[in-house]
């Protein structure tokens, strides 16, 4: 299914969904695979522990955040695709970030985990038919479908890749 099948477009999450082209979701997962989009950032491992400004996350923190977010969005999609109408809460990204082990990991290790999580996410969505993808529920005060959550996963990753390119890459020039 394509992004254009998302209706209604969920508030808050639309900023991530709109980053992604209107292509089939499984195609999008392949096109925007972690190794593909993050390989555009030369020397990412050189800035893994640096910040562009005091109080900001390191690149390793960002990668861990994207991984955590993908797990959460996939879990929400699983619940909604199975017709679970339980209202799901948001999550505190700062709390999550403060309680990881990203500082003691390498960028390569984080990218390996990211790629493994993405394969699992693709398997989840590949197993859904159109009806399941269009099922929705409420997450973080917004009604959102499993399909929309899939596009959130991809758009969120692209969003953070752009932040790394814009704010962290100048640190290695």
C-alpha positions as CSV (number, residue, x, y, z in Angstrom):
1,X,0.0,0.0,0.0
2,X,1.1,3.6,-0.7
3,X,1.2,6.6,1.6
4,X,-1.7,8.1,-0.3
5,X,-3.9,5.4,1.2
6,X,-3.5,6.9,4.7
7,X,-6.7,8.6,5.7
8,X,-7.0,10.5,7.8
9,X,-3.5,11.9,8.0
10,X,-2.6,11.8,11.7
11,X,-1.7,15.1,13.4
12,X,1.8,15.2,15.0
13,X,3.0,12.1,13.0
14,X,2.3,13.8,9.6
15,X,5.7,15.6,9.8
16,X,7.4,12.2,9.5
17,X,5.0,10.6,7.0
18,X,5.2,13.5,4.6
19,X,9.0,13.1,4.3
20,X,8.5,9.8,2.5
21,X,7.5,9.5,-1.2
22,X,4.1,8.0,-2.2
23,X,5.4,4.5,-2.9
24,X,4.5,1.1,-1.7
25,X,5.4,0.6,2.0
26,X,7.6,-2.5,1.4
27,X,9.4,-0.7,-1.4
28,X,9.9,2.3,0.9
29,X,11.4,0.0,3.6
30,X,13.9,-1.3,1.0
31,X,14.7,2.1,-0.5
32,X,15.2,3.8,2.9
33,X,17.1,0.9,4.5
34,X,19.3,2.1,7.4
35,X,22.6,1.2,5.6
36,X,21.3,3.1,2.5
37,X,20.3,6.4,4.1
38,X,23.0,6.5,6.8
39,X,25.8,5.6,4.3
40,X,25.2,9.0,2.8
41,X,26.9,10.5,5.9
42,X,30.6,10.2,5.4
43,X,32.7,9.4,8.5
44,X,29.6,9.0,10.8
45,X,31.7,6.9,13.2
46,X,34.1,9.9,13.7
47,X,31.3,11.9,15.3
48,X,29.7,9.1,17.2
49,X,30.5,10.5,20.7
50,X,30.5,14.2,19.9
51,X,27.7,16.7,20.2
52,X,27.2,19.8,18.1
53,X,26.0,21.8,21.1
54,X,26.1,21.2,24.9
55,X,23.1,19.2,26.1
56,X,22.4,17.6,22.7
57,X,22.5,13.9,22.0
58,X,25.5,12.3,20.4
59,X,25.1,10.5,17.1
60,X,25.1,7.2,19.0
61,X,22.3,8.5,21.2
62,X,20.4,9.5,18.0
63,X,20.9,6.1,16.5
64,X,19.7,4.4,19.7
65,X,16.6,6.7,19.7
66,X,15.7,5.8,16.1
67,X,16.1,2.1,16.9
68,X,13.9,2.5,20.1
69,X,11.3,4.5,18.1
70,X,11.1,1.9,15.4
71,X,10.5,-0.8,18.0
72,X,7.7,1.2,19.6
73,X,6.0,2.2,16.3
74,X,6.2,-1.4,15.1
75,X,4.6,-2.6,18.3
76,X,1.8,-0.1,17.9
77,X,1.3,-1.2,14.3
78,X,1.2,-4.9,15.4
79,X,-1.5,-4.0,18.0
80,X,-3.6,-2.0,15.7
81,X,-3.3,-4.4,12.7
82,X,-4.7,-7.2,15.0
83,X,-7.7,-5.0,15.8
84,X,-6.6,-4.1,19.3
85,X,-8.4,-0.9,20.3
86,X,-6.4,-0.3,23.5
87,X,-5.4,3.4,23.7
88,X,-1.6,3.4,23.7
89,X,0.5,6.0,25.5
90,X,3.2,8.1,24.2
91,X,6.7,7.6,25.5
92,X,9.3,10.0,27.0
93,X,12.2,10.0,24.5
94,X,14.4,11.9,27.0
95,X,13.8,9.2,29.7
96,X,14.7,6.5,27.2
97,X,17.8,8.3,26.0
98,X,19.0,8.8,29.6
99,X,18.7,5.0,30.2
100,X,20.5,3.4,27.3
101,X,24.0,2.0,26.9
102,X,24.7,3.9,23.6
103,X,27.8,5.6,25.0
104,X,29.5,2.2,25.5
105,X,28.6,0.9,22.0
106,X,30.2,1.6,18.6
107,X,28.4,3.2,15.7
108,X,28.9,-0.1,13.8
109,X,27.2,-2.1,16.6
110,X,24.3,0.3,16.6
111,X,24.0,0.1,12.8
112,X,24.0,-3.7,13.0
113,X,21.1,-3.6,15.5
114,X,19.3,-1.0,13.4
115,X,19.5,-3.2,10.3
116,X,18.3,-6.2,12.3
117,X,15.3,-4.3,13.7
118,X,14.5,-3.1,10.2
119,X,14.4,-6.7,8.9
120,X,12.0,-7.6,11.7
121,X,9.8,-4.6,10.9
122,X,9.7,-5.5,7.2
123,X,8.6,-9.0,8.1
124,X,5.9,-7.6,10.3
125,X,4.4,-5.4,7.5
126,X,4.9,-8.0,4.8
127,X,2.6,-10.3,6.8
128,X,-0.2,-7.7,6.8
129,X,-2.9,-7.5,4.2
130,X,-4.5,-4.2,3.1
131,X,-7.3,-4.5,5.6
132,X,-4.8,-5.0,8.5
133,X,-2.7,-2.1,7.3
134,X,-5.7,0.2,7.3
135,X,-6.8,-0.7,10.8
136,X,-6.1,2.0,13.3
137,X,-6.1,2.8,17.0
138,X,-5.1,5.7,19.2
139,X,-1.5,6.3,20.1
140,X,-0.2,9.5,21.7
141,X,-3.6,11.2,21.5
142,X,-3.8,10.6,17.7
143,X,-5.8,8.1,15.7
144,X,-3.3,6.4,13.4
145,X,-3.3,3.3,11.2
146,X,-0.7,0.5,11.0
147,X,0.1,1.8,7.5
148,X,0.7,5.4,8.8
149,X,2.9,3.9,11.5
150,X,5.0,2.2,8.8
151,X,5.6,5.5,7.1
152,X,6.3,7.2,10.5
153,X,9.1,4.6,11.0
154,X,10.7,5.5,7.7
155,X,10.2,9.3,7.9
156,X,11.5,9.5,11.5
157,X,14.7,7.7,10.5
158,X,15.1,10.1,7.5
159,X,14.4,13.1,9.8
160,X,17.2,12.1,12.1
161,X,19.6,11.3,9.3
162,X,19.1,14.9,8.1
163,X,19.8,16.2,11.5
164,X,23.1,14.3,11.6
165,X,24.1,15.5,8.2
166,X,23.3,19.2,9.0
167,X,24.5,19.4,12.5
168,X,27.1,16.7,13.1
169,X,28.9,16.3,9.7
170,X,30.5,19.8,9.9
171,X,32.3,18.5,13.0
172,X,34.5,16.3,10.9
173,X,35.3,18.8,8.1
